[in-house]
Amino acid sequence: MNEPVGSHTEHTRKALAGLALGTLGVVYGDIGTSPLYTVQATFGAQGIAPTPDNVLGVLSLVFWSLILVVSVKYAGFIMRADNKGEGGIMALTALAQRSVKSSIHARWWIAMLGLFGASLFFGDGVITPAMSVLSAVEGVEVAAPGLRHLVVPVTAIIIVLLFAFQNRGTGKVGAVFGPIMALWFVTIAMLGVMQIAQHPFVLHALSPYYAIEFFMRNGMTGFFALGSIVLCITGAEALYADMGHFGRKPIRMSWFGYVLPGLILNYFGQGALLIANPAAASNPFYLLVPQPLLYPMIALATIATVIASQAVISGAFSVAREAIQLGYLPRMEIRHTSTQTIGQIYLPWINRLLLVLILAVVLGFRSSANLAAAYGIAVVGTMTIDSILVLFVFRNLWQWPWWRVAVVGGLFLIVDLAFLGGNVDKIETGGWLPLALGVVVFTVMSTWRRGRDLVLRELKQGGLALEPFIESLAEHPPLRVPGTAVFLTANINAVPSALLHNLKHNKVLHERNVLLTVETLESPVAEYGERTEITALGHEFFRLTLRFGFAEDPDIPVALQSCSAKGIGFDMMDTTFFVSRESIVATDRRGMPVWRDKLFAFLARNASSATAFFRIPGNRLIELGTQVEI
């Protein structure tokens, strides 16, 4: 029996509402907790004077930043630039590269730009948990000033516990993330309404006149205030990055219908409080809270910031996996923490590194006010790179005329570059930290990619041509043994060194020999028709190419099972995998400086083996070493 149309529509609405609720806990944790520190950083001890005119100007800038950057740029335009449903800096980079296929130089520059944007994202992943949790725990200073000395130790304990539970995944607690953040947004909105009702004059700040007048009155001081005001849009990139998990519609629904109103009401409530009491600039968020509700609010804020931190950490895991798949990071252990959700992964090495760096930031800066100088610049850098990359999509994939690209792209870049310029004076007092982290990550990623290209070049130069080799075997056939041999190789036109070693030392050849190459596509998931490509080379030799998307985990044994439909079946108990493991030797030959050669060799030694990464069973594996000089 067919389901009634009304019932189907109701089911769709419930599913959409469930996804929208889920976005509150995953997508909006970072931007949703920004009221904890944005106004305080702008008007606090190191900020501008909290005069009524300045308060209206800052509120107007906050409002129009949320509208132009989050609502128009990300929700309106960039979320339309999806890579087969996936978003984020790596997906956008692949999409932009696809739009300029004919230009090798343009593809290289786009790759480097996207790589630096991803590197800045890792820097933001260190700053965000430290800033968020510190700002929440600092509510203790308002409730009980005598307990101020406990802020840093409690923050460190919360962060350690957060990272200790990463290996268990977020599946079990993820179900409560959405409802908790829903409560958070309702609560901060109500706190704002209470103050706005007492001082409705603050609503005049909805007019852009006050933003313009703020700059005219304060000059360069007002311009550099953007370095603090930008904190209100940290986390905006998550709308695009998490699009693959929830889809465009639920993310937009929750933003326009729930998150944006809650944020605006709270910011304007803090502004109303400052107009009535400028001394509240020391911590305007918690001073909004009635005294009896202060401790429950501290608890709710702490939970909200933990949720925000969890979203950033999960995002770092996802970006790292995509970078590994695209060849920008060495292979690492990737554990799946959920049997239902593919996006829930855990990378032990990344987890440990983030924990150490975040604790160092907390212990080094010791307060959200000090950390505010380091926060924001990495976020704006990534947003600016998003704006540049999406211009290629506008022009080359969407076929926009130049005037439209110039108008829309120009608006994006004017706002982004203004925020970037407003952060320049923060570099000396802490802004250097995320930039330094970004440069280090960029160096590692670019070195790994360049090193792999050099290794492949050496292997191609030193390899024997494949087809003449096969013909020579037909003229002087070696002893053939039963079974199938699969040789993993990156050079499809040369004889794999593992095959040569096997033939030289064991004097035998298998009945069937498959030369396997694994490719990563510029799309998140490989289509069924492009997953496998098989070419018969004669004399029971076959060239097999397996393709995976950059958001997939390559599983060679599972992929081989699908080859039977194309004429080659694999019995795993009768198949032996041969892998060459390169030992890298740093030399002074042309390619990379010696220090980068040594860095690449170090990364290669500590990378996970290809067999573990590709899920090749250890009892069906023969690994042979080879030395490569770069």
C-alpha positions as CSV (number, residue, x, y, z in Angstrom):
1,M,0.0,0.0,0.0
2,N,1.3,3.5,-0.9
3,E,2.0,5.8,2.0
4,P,-0.4,8.8,2.0
5,V,1.1,12.0,0.7
6,G,0.3,13.8,4.0
7,S,2.1,11.1,6.0
8,H,5.1,11.3,3.8
9,T,5.2,15.1,4.1
10,E,4.9,14.9,7.9
11,H,7.8,12.3,8.0
12,T,9.9,14.6,5.9
13,R,9.2,17.5,8.2
14,K,10.2,15.5,11.3
15,A,13.4,14.3,9.6
16,L,14.2,17.9,8.6
17,A,13.5,19.2,12.2
18,G,15.7,16.4,13.6
19,L,18.6,17.4,11.3
20,A,18.1,21.1,12.1
21,L,18.3,20.3,15.9
22,G,21.4,18.3,15.3
23,T,23.1,21.2,13.6
24,L,22.8,23.2,16.8
25,G,25.2,20.9,18.5
26,V,27.7,20.3,15.7
27,V,27.6,23.3,13.4
28,Y,26.8,26.2,15.7
29,G,28.8,25.4,18.9
30,D,31.7,27.8,18.0
31,I,29.7,30.8,16.8
32,G,27.0,30.2,19.3
33,T,29.4,30.6,22.3
34,S,31.1,33.8,20.9
35,P,28.9,36.1,23.0
36,L,30.9,34.8,26.0
37,Y,33.9,36.9,24.9
38,T,33.3,39.1,21.9
39,V,31.8,42.2,23.7
40,Q,34.2,41.8,26.6
41,A,37.2,41.7,24.2
42,T,36.0,44.8,22.4
43,F,35.3,46.9,25.5
44,G,37.4,45.3,28.2
45,A,40.6,46.5,29.8
46,Q,42.5,46.6,26.4
47,G,39.5,47.6,24.3
48,I,37.8,50.9,23.4
49,A,35.8,53.1,25.8
50,P,32.2,51.8,26.4
51,T,30.5,55.1,25.6
52,P,26.9,54.9,24.3
53,D,28.0,56.0,20.8
54,N,30.7,53.3,20.7
55,V,28.3,50.7,22.0
56,L,25.8,51.4,19.3
57,G,28.6,51.4,16.7
58,V,30.0,48.1,17.8
59,L,26.5,46.5,18.0
60,S,25.8,47.7,14.4
61,L,29.1,46.2,13.2
62,V,28.3,42.9,15.0
63,F,24.8,42.8,13.4
64,W,26.0,43.5,9.9
65,S,28.9,41.1,10.2
66,L,26.5,38.3,11.0
67,I,24.3,39.3,8.1
68,L,27.0,39.9,5.4
69,V,29.5,37.2,6.4
70,V,27.3,34.4,7.8
71,S,23.9,34.9,6.2
72,V,24.9,36.3,2.8
73,K,28.3,34.9,2.1
74,Y,28.2,31.4,3.6
75,A,24.5,30.6,3.9
76,G,23.6,32.4,0.7
77,F,26.5,31.8,-1.7
78,I,29.3,29.5,-0.6
79,M,27.1,26.7,0.6
80,R,25.9,26.4,-3.0
81,A,29.5,25.5,-4.1
82,D,29.2,22.0,-2.8
83,N,31.5,19.2,-4.1
84,K,29.0,16.4,-4.5
85,G,27.3,17.5,-1.3
86,E,30.5,18.0,0.7
87,G,31.9,21.3,1.9
88,G,34.9,22.7,3.7
89,I,38.2,24.2,2.6
90,M,39.6,20.9,1.1
91,A,36.4,20.3,-0.9
92,L,36.3,23.9,-2.1
93,T,40.0,23.6,-3.1
94,A,39.3,20.4,-5.2
95,L,36.3,22.1,-6.8
96,A,38.3,25.2,-7.7
97,Q,41.1,23.1,-9.1
98,R,38.5,21.2,-11.2
99,S,37.4,24.6,-12.6
100,V,40.8,25.3,-14.1
101,K,41.8,21.8,-15.4
102,S,43.6,23.3,-18.4
103,S,46.1,25.4,-16.4
104,I,48.7,23.5,-14.4
105,H,50.1,26.7,-12.9
106,A,46.6,27.8,-11.7
107,R,45.9,24.4,-10.2
108,W,49.2,24.6,-8.3
109,W,48.5,28.0,-6.9
110,I,45.0,27.0,-5.9
111,A,46.3,23.9,-4.2
112,M,48.8,26.0,-2.2
113,L,46.2,28.5,-1.3
114,G,43.8,25.8,-0.1
115,L,46.6,24.1,1.7
116,F,47.4,27.3,3.7
117,G,43.7,27.7,4.5
118,A,43.6,24.2,5.8
119,S,46.8,24.9,7.8
120,L,45.2,28.0,9.4
121,F,42.2,25.8,10.3
122,F,44.4,23.6,12.4
123,G,45.7,26.7,14.1
124,D,42.2,27.7,14.8
125,G,41.6,24.2,16.2
126,V,44.2,24.9,18.9
127,I,42.9,28.4,19.8
128,T,39.1,27.7,19.8
129,P,38.9,25.1,22.6
130,A,41.3,27.1,24.8
131,M,39.4,30.4,24.3
132,S,35.9,28.9,24.6
133,V,36.5,26.9,27.8
134,L,38.5,29.6,29.5
135,S,35.8,32.2,28.8
136,A,33.1,29.9,30.3
137,V,35.0,29.0,33.4
138,E,35.9,32.7,34.0
139,G,32.3,33.1,35.1
140,V,33.6,31.9,38.5
141,E,35.4,35.2,38.8
142,V,32.1,37.0,38.7
143,A,30.3,34.7,41.1
144,A,33.2,34.3,43.6
145,P,36.3,36.5,42.9
146,G,38.2,34.6,45.5
147,L,38.2,31.5,43.3
148,R,39.9,33.2,40.4
149,H,43.1,31.1,40.9
150,L,41.1,28.0,40.0
151,V,40.1,29.1,36.5
152,V,43.3,27.8,34.7
153,P,43.5,24.5,36.6
154,V,39.8,23.8,36.1
155,T,40.0,24.7,32.4
156,A,43.0,22.3,32.0
157,I,41.1,19.5,33.7
158,I,38.1,20.0,31.4
159,I,40.3,19.9,28.3
160,V,42.1,16.8,29.4
161,L,38.8,15.0,30.1
162,L,37.5,16.1,26.7
163,F,40.4,14.7,24.8
164,A,40.5,11.5,26.9
165,F,37.0,10.6,25.7
166,Q,37.8,11.2,22.0
167,N,38.6,7.6,21.3
168,R,35.1,6.6,22.4
169,G,33.5,8.8,19.8
170,T,30.7,11.3,19.9
171,G,27.9,9.0,18.9
172,K,26.5,8.3,22.4
173,V,26.7,11.9,23.7
174,G,26.0,13.5,20.3
175,A,22.2,12.9,20.7
176,V,22.1,15.4,23.6
177,F,24.4,18.0,21.9
178,G,21.5,19.5,19.9
179,P,19.0,19.9,22.8
180,I,21.7,21.4,25.1
181,M,22.6,24.0,22.5
182,A,18.9,24.6,21.9
183,L,18.6,25.4,25.6
184,W,21.7,27.6,25.4
185,F,20.3,29.8,22.5
186,V,17.0,30.2,24.2
187,T,18.7,31.2,27.5
188,I,21.1,33.7,26.0
189,A,18.2,35.2,24.0
190,M,16.0,35.6,27.1
191,L,18.9,37.3,29.0
192,G,19.3,39.7,26.1
193,V,15.5,40.5,25.9
194,M,15.5,41.3,29.7
195,Q,18.0,44.1,29.1
196,I,16.6,45.3,25.8
197,A,13.2,45.7,27.4
198,Q,14.8,48.1,29.9
199,H,16.8,50.1,27.3
200,P,15.0,49.7,23.9
201,F,17.1,52.6,22.5
202,V,19.8,50.0,21.8
203,L,17.8,48.7,18.8
204,H,18.8,51.8,16.9
205,A,22.1,49.9,16.2
206,L,20.3,47.8,13.6
207,S,20.9,50.7,11.3
208,P,24.2,50.6,9.4
209,Y,24.5,54.4,10.0
210,Y,26.0,53.7,13.5
211,A,28.6,51.4,12.0
212,I,29.7,54.0,9.6
213,E,29.6,56.8,12.2
214,F,31.7,54.6,14.5
215,F,34.6,54.5,12.0
216,M,34.3,58.2,11.2
217,R,34.5,59.1,14.9
218,N,37.2,56.7,16.0
219,G,39.4,56.5,12.9
220,M,42.2,53.9,13.1
221,T,41.2,53.0,16.6
222,G,37.8,52.0,15.3
223,F,39.3,50.1,12.4
224,F,41.5,48.0,14.7
225,A,38.5,47.3,16.9
226,L,37.5,45.0,14.1
227,G,40.2,42.7,15.4
228,S,37.8,42.0,18.4
229,I,34.5,42.4,16.7
230,V,35.5,39.6,14.3
231,L,35.1,37.2,17.2
232,C,31.4,37.3,16.6
233,I,31.7,35.3,13.4
234,T,34.3,32.7,14.4
235,G,32.8,29.4,13.5
236,A,31.0,30.7,10.4
237,E,33.0,28.4,8.2
238,A,31.4,25.4,10.0
239,L,28.2,26.1,8.0
240,Y,30.0,25.1,4.9
241,A,32.4,22.5,6.4
242,D,29.5,20.4,7.9
243,M,27.2,20.6,4.9
244,G,28.0,17.0,4.0
245,H,26.7,15.8,7.4
246,F,23.4,17.7,7.5
247,G,22.7,19.2,4.1
248,R,22.0,22.8,3.1
249,K,18.4,23.2,4.2
250,P,18.7,22.1,7.8
251,I,21.7,24.3,8.4
252,R,20.0,27.3,6.9
253,M,16.8,26.6,8.8
254,S,18.5,26.5,12.2
255,W,20.6,29.6,11.4
256,F,17.8,31.9,10.3
257,G,15.1,30.6,12.5
258,Y,17.0,30.0,15.8
259,V,20.7,30.8,16.0
260,L,20.8,34.2,14.4
261,P,17.9,35.7,16.5
262,G,19.4,34.3,19.7
263,L,22.8,35.8,19.0
264,I,21.5,39.2,18.0
265,L,19.2,39.4,21.1
266,N,22.1,38.5,23.4
267,Y,24.6,40.9,21.8
268,F,22.1,43.7,22.0
269,G,21.3,42.8,25.6
270,Q,25.0,43.1,26.5
271,G,25.0,46.5,24.7
272,A,22.0,47.7,26.6
273,L,23.7,46.7,29.9
274,L,26.9,48.6,28.9
275,I,24.9,51.8,28.1
276,A,23.3,51.6,31.6
277,N,26.5,50.5,33.4
278,P,29.8,51.0,31.5
279,A,31.7,49.2,34.3
280,A,30.0,45.9,33.2
281,A,32.6,45.8,30.4
282,S,34.7,43.6,32.6
283,N,32.4,40.7,31.8
284,P,29.1,41.8,30.2
285,F,27.9,38.3,29.4
286,Y,27.9,37.0,33.0
287,L,26.8,40.3,34.4
288,L,23.6,39.9,32.3
289,V,22.7,36.9,34.5
290,P,20.6,37.4,37.6
291,Q,22.7,36.5,40.7
292,P,20.7,33.3,41.7
293,L,21.1,31.9,38.2
294,L,24.8,32.6,37.9
295,Y,26.2,29.2,38.9
296,P,23.7,27.2,36.7
297,M,24.6,29.6,33.8
298,I,28.3,28.9,34.4
299,A,27.6,25.2,34.2
300,L,25.5,25.6,31.0
301,A,28.2,27.8,29.4
302,T,30.9,25.3,30.2
303,I,28.9,22.4,28.6
304,A,28.2,24.6,25.6
305,T,31.9,25.4,25.1
306,V,32.9,21.8,25.5
307,I,30.4,21.0,22.7
308,A,31.9,23.8,20.6
309,S,35.3,22.4,21.2
310,Q,34.2,18.9,20.3
311,A,32.9,20.2,17.0
312,V,36.3,21.9,16.2
313,I,38.2,18.7,17.2
314,S,36.0,16.5,15.0
315,G,36.5,19.0,12.2
316,A,40.3,18.8,12.6
317,F,40.0,15.0,12.4
318,S,38.0,15.3,9.1
319,V,40.3,17.8,7.5
320,A,43.3,15.6,8.5
321,R,41.7,12.6,6.8
322,E,41.0,14.5,3.7
323,A,44.6,15.8,3.6
324,I,45.9,12.3,4.0
325,Q,43.7,11.0,1.1
326,L,44.8,13.9,-1.1
327,G,48.4,13.2,-0.4
328,Y,49.2,16.2,1.8
329,L,49.9,14.3,5.0
330,P,51.5,11.0,5.7
331,R,49.3,8.0,6.4
332,M,48.0,7.8,10.0
333,E,45.8,5.5,12.0
334,I,42.2,6.3,11.5
335,R,39.6,4.7,13.8
336,H,35.9,4.7,13.2
337,T,34.0,5.4,16.4
338,S,30.5,4.7,15.0
339,T,29.1,1.8,12.9
340,Q,26.3,4.0,11.7
341,T,27.9,7.4,10.9
342,I,31.0,7.4,8.6
343,G,32.0,10.9,9.6
344,Q,32.7,10.0,13.2
345,I,36.4,9.2,13.2
346,Y,39.3,9.4,15.6
347,L,43.0,10.0,14.7
348,P,45.1,9.2,17.8
349,W,48.2,11.1,16.7
350,I,46.2,14.3,15.9
351,N,44.3,14.0,19.2
352,R,47.6,13.8,21.2
353,L,49.1,16.8,19.3
354,L,46.0,19.0,19.8
355,L,45.9,18.2,23.5
356,V,49.5,19.2,24.1
357,L,49.2,22.4,22.1
358,I,45.9,23.5,23.7
359,L,47.2,22.9,27.2
360,A,50.3,24.9,26.3
361,V,48.0,27.8,25.1
362,V,45.9,27.7,28.2
363,L,48.9,27.7,30.5
364,G,50.7,30.3,28.5
365,F,47.9,32.9,28.1
366,R,45.9,32.1,31.3
367,S,42.8,34.2,30.4
368,S,40.4,34.7,27.6
369,A,41.3,38.4,27.5
370,N,44.9,37.6,26.8
371,L,44.0,34.9,24.3
372,A,41.6,37.3,22.4
373,A,44.7,38.8,20.8
374,A,45.6,35.4,19.3
375,Y,42.0,34.5,18.3
376,G,40.4,35.5,15.1
377,I,43.3,36.0,12.7
378,A,43.4,32.3,11.6
379,V,39.6,32.3,11.1
380,V,39.7,35.5,9.0
381,G,42.6,34.1,7.0
382,T,40.6,30.9,6.1
383,M,37.5,33.0,5.3
384,T,39.5,35.2,2.9
385,I,40.9,32.1,1.2
386,D,37.3,30.8,0.9
387,S,36.3,34.0,-0.9
388,I,39.2,33.8,-3.3
389,L,38.7,30.1,-4.2
390,V,34.9,30.5,-4.7
391,L,35.6,33.2,-7.3
392,F,37.0,30.4,-9.6
393,V,33.8,28.4,-9.0
394,F,31.6,31.5,-9.8
395,R,33.5,32.2,-13.1
396,N,34.5,28.8,-14.4
397,L,31.9,26.3,-13.1
398,W,28.8,28.5,-12.8
399,Q,29.8,30.6,-15.9
400,W,29.0,33.9,-14.2
401,P,29.8,37.0,-16.2
402,W,32.8,39.0,-15.0
403,W,30.7,41.9,-13.7
404,R,28.8,39.6,-11.3
405,V,32.0,37.9,-10.1
406,A,33.5,41.3,-9.5
407,V,30.5,42.6,-7.6
408,V,29.8,39.6,-5.3
409,G,33.5,38.6,-4.9
410,G,34.5,42.2,-4.3
411,L,31.9,42.5,-1.5
412,F,33.2,39.3,0.1
413,L,36.8,40.4,-0.1
414,I,36.2,43.9,1.1
415,V,34.7,42.6,4.3
416,D,37.3,39.8,4.7
417,L,40.3,42.1,4.1
418,A,38.9,44.7,6.4
419,F,38.7,42.1,9.2
420,L,42.2,40.9,8.2
421,G,43.6,44.4,8.4
422,G,41.9,45.0,11.7
423,N,43.8,42.0,13.1
424,V,47.2,43.2,12.0
425,D,48.0,45.0,15.3
426,K,47.2,41.7,17.2
427,I,50.1,39.8,15.6
428,E,52.7,41.1,18.1
429,T,50.6,40.4,21.2
430,G,49.5,36.9,20.3
431,G,48.2,36.8,16.8
432,W,51.6,35.3,15.8
433,L,50.6,32.0,17.4
434,P,47.9,30.7,15.0
435,L,50.0,32.1,12.1
436,A,53.1,30.3,13.3
437,L,51.1,27.1,13.8
438,G,49.6,27.5,10.3
439,V,53.1,28.0,8.8
440,V,54.4,24.9,10.5
441,V,51.5,22.8,9.3
442,F,51.8,24.2,5.8
443,T,55.5,23.4,5.8
444,V,54.8,19.8,6.8
445,M,52.0,19.3,4.3
446,S,53.7,20.9,1.4
447,T,57.0,19.0,2.2
448,W,55.1,15.7,2.2
449,R,53.4,16.4,-1.1
450,R,56.6,17.6,-2.8
451,G,58.6,14.6,-1.3
452,R,56.0,12.1,-2.6
453,D,56.3,13.7,-6.1
454,L,60.1,13.4,-6.0
455,V,59.9,9.8,-4.9
456,L,57.5,9.0,-7.7
457,R,59.8,10.7,-10.2
458,E,62.8,8.6,-9.0
459,L,60.8,5.4,-9.2
460,K,59.7,6.3,-12.8
461,Q,63.2,7.1,-13.9
462,G,64.6,3.9,-12.4
463,G,61.8,1.5,-13.5
464,L,61.8,-0.9,-16.4
465,A,59.2,-0.4,-19.1
466,L,56.3,-2.7,-18.4
467,E,55.1,-3.9,-21.8
468,P,58.5,-5.0,-23.1
469,F,59.1,-6.8,-19.8
470,I,55.9,-8.8,-20.2
471,E,56.8,-9.7,-23.8
472,S,60.3,-10.9,-22.6
473,L,58.6,-13.2,-20.0
474,A,56.6,-14.8,-22.8
475,E,59.8,-15.6,-24.7
476,H,61.6,-16.9,-21.6
477,P,58.8,-18.0,-19.3
478,P,59.7,-18.5,-15.6
479,L,58.1,-21.1,-13.3
480,R,54.5,-20.2,-12.7
481,V,52.9,-21.0,-9.3
482,P,49.1,-21.1,-8.6
483,G,47.3,-18.0,-7.3
484,T,47.1,-14.3,-7.8
485,A,49.8,-11.8,-7.0
486,V,48.8,-8.1,-6.5
487,F,51.6,-5.6,-6.7
488,L,50.9,-2.1,-5.3
489,T,52.5,0.5,-7.6
490,A,52.3,4.2,-8.2
491,N,53.9,4.0,-11.6
492,I,51.4,2.3,-14.0
493,N,53.9,2.1,-16.9
494,A,56.9,0.5,-15.1
495,V,57.6,-2.9,-13.5
496,P,57.0,-2.8,-9.8
497,S,60.2,-3.3,-7.9
498,A,58.5,-5.9,-5.7
499,L,57.8,-8.0,-8.8
500,L,61.4,-7.8,-9.9
501,H,62.6,-8.7,-6.4
502,N,60.2,-11.7,-6.3
503,L,61.3,-12.9,-9.7
504,K,65.0,-12.4,-9.0
505,H,65.1,-14.0,-5.6
506,N,62.3,-16.6,-5.7
507,K,62.6,-17.5,-9.4
508,V,58.8,-17.8,-9.7
509,L,55.9,-15.9,-11.1
510,H,52.2,-16.3,-10.1
511,E,49.7,-17.6,-12.6
512,R,47.9,-14.2,-12.5
513,N,49.6,-10.9,-11.8
514,V,47.7,-7.7,-11.1
515,L,49.4,-4.3,-11.0
516,L,47.3,-2.2,-8.6
517,T,47.3,1.6,-8.4
518,V,45.2,3.5,-5.9
519,E,44.0,7.0,-6.9
520,T,42.3,9.7,-4.9
521,L,39.7,11.8,-6.7
522,E,39.0,15.5,-6.4
523,S,35.4,14.6,-5.3
524,P,34.4,13.3,-1.9
525,V,33.0,9.9,-3.0
526,A,33.8,7.9,-6.1
527,E,30.9,7.0,-8.3
528,Y,30.3,3.3,-9.0
529,G,31.3,3.5,-12.6
530,E,34.6,5.2,-11.9
531,R,35.6,3.0,-8.9
532,T,37.5,0.4,-10.9
533,E,39.3,0.3,-14.2
534,I,40.9,-2.9,-15.5
535,T,43.2,-3.3,-18.5
536,A,44.4,-6.7,-19.8
537,L,48.1,-6.5,-20.7
538,G,48.4,-10.1,-22.0
539,H,50.0,-13.3,-20.6
540,E,47.8,-13.1,-17.4
541,F,49.0,-9.6,-16.5
542,F,46.4,-7.0,-15.6
543,R,46.5,-3.3,-14.7
544,L,44.0,-2.4,-12.1
545,T,43.1,1.1,-10.9
546,L,41.0,1.6,-7.8
547,R,39.6,5.1,-7.2
548,F,38.4,6.5,-3.9
549,G,37.0,10.0,-3.0
550,F,38.9,12.2,-0.6
551,A,36.2,11.7,2.1
552,E,36.4,7.9,1.9
553,D,38.5,5.3,3.7
554,P,40.2,3.1,1.1
555,D,39.6,-0.6,1.7
556,I,41.3,-2.6,-1.0
557,P,40.0,-6.1,-0.1
558,V,36.4,-4.8,-0.2
559,A,37.0,-2.9,-3.5
560,L,38.5,-6.0,-5.1
561,Q,35.3,-7.9,-4.5
562,S,33.5,-5.6,-6.9
563,C,35.9,-6.5,-9.7
564,S,34.2,-9.8,-10.4
565,A,31.5,-7.9,-12.3
566,K,34.3,-6.7,-14.7
567,G,35.8,-10.1,-15.4
568,I,38.4,-10.5,-12.6
569,G,37.4,-12.3,-9.4
570,F,39.6,-12.4,-6.3
571,D,39.7,-15.2,-3.7
572,M,41.4,-13.6,-0.7
573,M,42.7,-16.9,0.4
574,D,44.4,-17.4,-2.9
575,T,45.7,-13.8,-3.3
576,T,49.1,-12.5,-2.2
577,F,49.9,-8.8,-1.9
578,F,53.3,-7.5,-2.7
579,V,54.3,-4.0,-1.4
580,S,57.5,-2.0,-1.8
581,R,58.4,0.1,1.3
582,E,60.6,3.0,0.3
583,S,63.5,4.0,2.6
584,I,64.2,7.7,2.0
585,V,67.7,9.0,1.8
586,A,68.2,12.7,2.0
587,T,70.8,14.1,-0.5
588,D,71.9,17.5,-1.8
589,R,70.6,16.8,-5.3
590,R,68.2,19.3,-6.8
591,G,64.6,18.9,-5.6
592,M,64.2,20.2,-2.0
593,P,66.6,21.7,0.5
594,V,68.3,19.1,2.6
595,W,66.4,20.1,5.7
596,R,63.1,19.4,3.9
597,D,64.5,16.1,2.6
598,K,65.2,15.1,6.2
599,L,61.8,16.3,7.3
600,F,60.2,14.2,4.6
601,A,62.3,11.1,5.5
602,F,61.3,11.5,9.2
603,L,57.6,11.7,8.2
604,A,58.0,8.7,5.9
605,R,59.6,6.6,8.7
606,N,56.7,7.4,11.1
607,A,53.8,7.1,8.6
608,S,51.5,4.1,9.0
609,S,52.2,1.4,6.5
610,A,50.3,1.3,3.3
611,T,49.0,-2.2,4.1
612,A,47.3,-1.1,7.3
613,F,46.0,2.1,5.7
614,F,44.5,0.1,2.8
615,R,43.2,-2.7,5.1
616,I,45.3,-5.4,3.5
617,P,45.4,-8.5,5.7
618,G,48.8,-9.1,7.2
619,N,48.7,-12.9,6.6
620,R,48.4,-12.3,2.8
621,L,51.2,-9.7,2.6
622,I,54.9,-9.7,1.5
623,E,56.7,-6.4,2.0
624,L,60.0,-5.7,0.2
625,G,62.2,-2.7,1.0
626,T,63.8,-0.4,-1.5
627,Q,66.0,2.7,-1.1
628,V,65.2,6.0,-2.8
629,E,67.5,9.0,-2.9
630,I,65.9,12.5,-3.2
